[in-house]
């Protein structure tokens, strides 16, 4: 059983914005009294083995050059998980 409590699913092409996102999430989690070490970031390659539908999750889509649909999207939609486009 994974030790994390929260999941953030990362899809699409990731760049320097990912570091800024992780920093911002860690800061807000700390503000809320949540240990940032309890948050796992799953990219598309780790999704199949790491995703736990019983734990809170949120998806972030960074877009990509090929404009393809990320593989985890169908599963997240089935599980009613919100997915937001990253638009910083």
N, CA, C and O of each residue as an XYZ file, in Angstrom:
352
protein
N       0.855     -1.185      0.000
C       0.000      0.000      0.000
C       0.896      1.242      0.000
O       1.779      1.355      0.850
N       0.688      2.175     -0.935
C       1.513      3.376     -0.999
C       1.389      4.224      0.270
O       0.352      4.226      0.932
N       2.465      4.940      0.594
C       2.489      5.756      1.797
C       1.907      7.152      1.577
O       1.677      7.883      2.540
N       1.669      7.526      0.331
C       1.163      8.867      0.054
C      -0.338      8.966      0.317
O      -1.042      7.958      0.380
N      -0.810     10.197      0.468
C      -2.227     10.441      0.731
C      -2.941     11.113     -0.436
O      -4.142     10.925     -0.628
N      -2.203     11.892     -1.209
C      -2.783     12.667     -2.303
C      -1.997     12.398     -3.582
O      -0.798     12.124     -3.535
N      -2.686     12.478     -4.735
C      -2.059     12.213     -6.022
C      -2.274     13.387     -6.966
O      -3.380     13.917     -7.075
N      -1.220     13.781     -7.638
C      -1.326     14.752     -8.722
C      -0.824     14.055     -9.971
O       0.331     13.636    -10.045
N      -1.707     13.938    -10.951
C      -1.373     13.237    -12.182
C      -0.943     14.272    -13.212
O      -1.695     15.191    -13.538
N       0.271     14.110    -13.717
C       0.865     15.053    -14.661
C       0.814     14.459    -16.059
O       1.271     13.339    -16.287
N       0.253     15.221    -16.994
C       0.120     14.734    -18.364
C       0.629     15.768    -19.342
O       0.580     16.970    -19.080
N       1.119     15.290    -20.471
C       1.604     16.168    -21.518
C       3.072     16.514    -21.338
O       3.765     15.927    -20.507
N       3.536     17.473    -22.125
C       4.936     17.892    -22.083
C       5.211     18.765    -20.869
O       4.596     19.816    -20.690
N       6.134     18.320    -20.048
C       6.466     19.070    -18.840
C       7.781     19.810    -19.046
O       8.675     19.317    -19.735
N       7.898     20.985    -18.454
C       9.111     21.782    -18.585
C       9.395     22.459    -17.245
O       9.053     21.914    -16.196
N      10.003     23.614    -17.266
C      10.367     24.313    -16.037
C       9.153     24.658    -15.173
O       9.297     24.906    -13.976
N       7.974     24.676    -15.762
C       6.764     24.970    -14.980
C       6.496     23.910    -13.926
O       5.851     24.188    -12.916
N       6.987     22.696    -14.153
C       6.762     21.608    -13.203
C       7.399     21.915    -11.856
O       6.782     21.678    -10.818
N       8.620     22.436    -11.853
C       9.285     22.785    -10.595
C       8.507     23.876     -9.863
O       8.353     23.818     -8.643
N       8.018     24.862    -10.601
C       7.229     25.936     -9.990
C       5.922     25.389     -9.417
O       5.489     25.805     -8.342
N       5.300     24.463    -10.132
C       4.066     23.845     -9.657
C       4.306     23.092     -8.352
O       3.547     23.244     -7.396
N       5.360     22.281     -8.313
C       5.655     21.502     -7.105
C       5.955     22.409     -5.919
O       5.545     22.117     -4.795
N       6.659     23.493     -6.156
C       6.963     24.448     -5.086
C       5.682     25.081     -4.558
O       5.494     25.198     -3.347
N       4.802     25.490     -5.471
C       3.542     26.123     -5.070
C       2.646     25.139     -4.318
O       2.035     25.505     -3.313
N       2.562     23.897     -4.794
C       1.725     22.890     -4.132
C       2.267     22.601     -2.731
O       1.493     22.501     -1.779
N       3.582     22.466     -2.599
C       4.178     22.201     -1.288
C       3.893     23.342     -0.322
O       3.592     23.105      0.848
N       3.984     24.571     -0.798
C       3.711     25.727      0.062
C       2.254     25.750      0.517
O       1.976     25.970      1.695
N       1.323     25.524     -0.412
C      -0.101     25.537     -0.039
C      -0.438     24.355      0.865
O      -1.226     24.504      1.798
N       0.132     23.209      0.610
C      -0.106     22.051      1.473
C       0.351     22.358      2.892
O      -0.360     22.068      3.855
N       1.527     22.939      3.021
C       2.049     23.308      4.333
C       1.117     24.304      5.016
O       0.846     24.183      6.211
N       0.628     25.285      4.262
C      -0.326     26.257      4.811
C      -1.568     25.572      5.378
O      -2.147     26.032      6.362
N      -1.970     24.471      4.749
C      -3.162     23.737      5.166
C      -2.872     22.661      6.213
O      -3.777     21.944      6.642
N      -1.616     22.553      6.619
C      -1.248     21.550      7.611
C      -1.063     20.157      7.033
O      -1.107     19.167      7.763
N      -0.856     20.078      5.727
C      -0.632     18.797      5.053
C       0.858     18.646      4.805
O       1.505     19.564      4.302
N       1.399     17.498      5.155
C       2.802     17.229      4.910
C       3.006     17.036      3.410
O       2.430     16.113      2.833
N       3.815     17.886      2.759
C       4.025     17.763      1.316
C       4.598     16.409      0.891
O       4.472     16.024     -0.271
N       5.221     15.690      1.813
C       5.740     14.360      1.472
C       4.615     13.357      1.256
O       4.851     12.259      0.753
N       3.398     13.726      1.631
C       2.240     12.858      1.420
C       1.597     13.042      0.062
O       0.550     12.458     -0.216
N       2.219     13.855     -0.790
C       1.698     14.105     -2.133
C       2.618     13.407     -3.137
O       3.831     13.614     -3.130
N       2.030     12.587     -3.990
C       2.813     11.907     -5.029
C       2.460     12.525     -6.379
O       1.303     12.841     -6.654
N       3.478     12.686     -7.206
C       3.297     13.184     -8.567
C       3.483     12.007     -9.511
O       4.557     11.407     -9.560
N       2.443     11.680    -10.254
C       2.489     10.559    -11.184
C       2.449     11.086    -12.608
O       1.495     11.758    -13.000
N       3.480     10.782    -13.377
C       3.417     11.152    -14.783
C       2.769     10.004    -15.551
O       2.400      8.986    -14.966
N       2.637     10.172    -16.840
C       1.919      9.173    -17.642
C       2.572      7.794    -17.566
O       1.878      6.778    -17.609
N       3.899      7.749    -17.453
C       4.580      6.451    -17.417
C       4.391      5.737    -16.081
O       4.476      4.510    -16.029
N       4.136      6.474    -15.001
C       3.951      5.867    -13.676
C       2.486      5.679    -13.317
O       2.172      5.070    -12.295
N       1.596      6.190    -14.137
C       0.173      6.184    -13.812
C      -0.389      4.781    -13.608
O      -1.039      4.519    -12.596
N      -0.150      3.882    -14.550
C      -0.761      2.548    -14.502
C      -0.419      1.795    -13.219
O      -1.278      1.118    -12.654
N       0.806      1.903    -12.759
C       1.222      1.171    -11.564
C       1.050      1.966    -10.272
O       1.008      1.378     -9.191
N       0.950      3.296    -10.365
C       0.941      4.099     -9.152
C      -0.394      4.700     -8.755
O      -0.581      5.059     -7.592
N      -1.321      4.818     -9.683
C      -2.602      5.471     -9.408
C      -3.476      4.601     -8.511
O      -3.620      3.399     -8.732
N      -4.053      5.236     -7.496
C      -4.967      4.548     -6.582
C      -6.280      5.325     -6.583
O      -6.351      6.435     -6.055
N      -7.309      4.744     -7.171
C      -8.582      5.454     -7.305
C      -9.258      5.728     -5.962
O     -10.223      6.490     -5.910
N      -8.775      5.128     -4.885
C      -9.354      5.345     -3.562
C      -8.762      6.551     -2.845
O      -9.231      6.934     -1.773
N      -7.735      7.147     -3.435
C      -7.104      8.316     -2.808
C      -7.433      9.570     -3.604
O      -7.626      9.502     -4.818
N      -7.498     10.714     -2.929
C      -7.790     11.960     -3.633
C      -6.771     12.215     -4.743
O      -5.575     11.983     -4.569
N      -7.263     12.697     -5.881
C      -6.386     12.931     -7.026
C      -6.851     14.155     -7.796
O      -7.999     14.589     -7.697
N      -5.919     14.690     -8.562
C      -6.192     15.834     -9.417
C      -5.254     15.728    -10.612
O      -4.079     15.401    -10.442
N      -5.741     15.992    -11.794
C      -4.911     15.923    -12.988
C      -4.544     17.299    -13.499
O      -5.335     18.239    -13.421
N      -3.335     17.406    -14.025
C      -2.881     18.643    -14.657
C      -2.328     18.280    -16.032
O      -1.467     17.412    -16.167
N      -2.845     18.967    -17.043
C      -2.426     18.708    -18.415
C      -1.586     19.871    -18.910
O      -2.053     21.008    -18.972
N      -0.340     19.576    -19.262
C       0.594     20.606    -19.715
C       0.540     20.831    -21.225
O       1.254     21.692    -21.740
N      -0.278     20.086    -21.935
C      -0.323     20.195    -23.389
C       0.877     19.475    -23.999
O       1.780     19.041    -23.284
N       0.878     19.354    -25.312
C       2.024     18.760    -25.991
C       2.052     19.186    -27.444
O       1.048     19.640    -27.993
N       3.202     19.035    -28.055
C       3.388     19.458    -29.446
C       2.523     18.665    -30.422
O       2.075     19.204    -31.434
N       2.285     17.390    -30.123
C       1.548     16.522    -31.038
C       0.037     16.626    -30.888
O      -0.714     16.080    -31.697
N      -0.400     17.323    -29.860
C      -1.836     17.481    -29.581
C      -2.543     16.136    -29.448
O      -3.656     15.953    -29.940
N      -1.882     15.210    -28.781
C      -2.472     13.891    -28.550
C      -3.166     13.858    -27.199
O      -2.887     14.680    -26.326
N      -4.062     12.912    -27.035
C      -4.795     12.753    -25.788
C      -3.973     11.869    -24.848
O      -3.575     10.770    -25.234
N      -3.711     12.332    -23.616
C      -2.926     11.530    -22.672
C      -3.647     10.236    -22.298
O      -4.867     10.227    -22.134
N      -2.897      9.150    -22.163
C      -3.492      7.856    -21.840
C      -4.304      7.854    -20.546
O      -5.373      7.245    -20.529
N      -3.866      8.498    -19.462
C      -4.650      8.435    -18.214
C      -5.999      9.152    -18.280
O      -6.834      8.968    -17.394
N      -6.224      9.958    -19.303
C      -7.409     10.808    -19.327
C      -8.720     10.030    -19.237
O      -9.617     10.426    -18.492
N      -8.845      8.939    -19.974
C     -10.084      8.155    -19.926
C     -10.352      7.616    -18.527
O     -11.478      7.672    -18.035
N      -9.314      7.097    -17.897
C      -9.474      6.533    -16.541
C      -9.856      7.630    -15.548
O     -10.729      7.423    -14.706
N      -9.216      8.782    -15.638
C      -9.535      9.891    -14.728
C     -10.970     10.355    -14.946
O     -11.675     10.676    -13.989
N     -11.398     10.391    -16.189
C     -12.771     10.773    -16.483
C     -13.753      9.763    -15.875
O     -14.763     10.161    -15.294
N     -13.469      8.473    -16.002
C     -14.326      7.436    -15.414
C     -14.422      7.588    -13.897
O     -15.473      7.344    -13.302
N     -13.311      7.994    -13.280
C     -13.276      8.141    -11.821
C     -13.706      9.529    -11.356
O     -13.600      9.842    -10.170
N     -14.186     10.356    -12.268
C     -14.642     11.724    -11.961
C     -13.565     12.576    -11.313
O     -13.834     13.324    -10.374
N     -12.346     12.459    -11.818
C     -11.212     13.248    -11.329
C     -11.073     14.489    -12.196
O     -11.052     14.395    -13.424
N     -10.981     15.636    -11.570
C     -10.819     16.885    -12.311
C      -9.459     16.962    -12.968
O      -8.449     16.565    -12.388
N      -9.445     17.481    -14.193
C      -8.194     17.703    -14.927
C      -8.214     19.137    -15.409
O      -9.145     19.569    -16.089
N      -7.182     19.860    -15.052
C      -7.092     21.269    -15.434
C      -5.929     21.473    -16.386
O      -4.882     20.843    -16.234
N      -6.102     22.341    -17.360
C      -4.956     22.681    -18.217
C      -4.023     23.595    -17.436
O      -4.476     24.481    -16.711
N      -2.730     23.378    -17.584
C      -1.754     24.244    -16.928
C      -1.600     25.468    -17.819
O      -1.292     25.348    -19.005
N      -1.814     26.632    -17.249
C      -1.782     27.848    -18.071
C      -1.118     29.005    -17.341
O      -1.656     30.110    -17.281
N       0.048     28.739    -16.792
C       0.740     29.819    -16.076
C       1.351     30.779    -17.024
O       1.974     31.753    -16.601
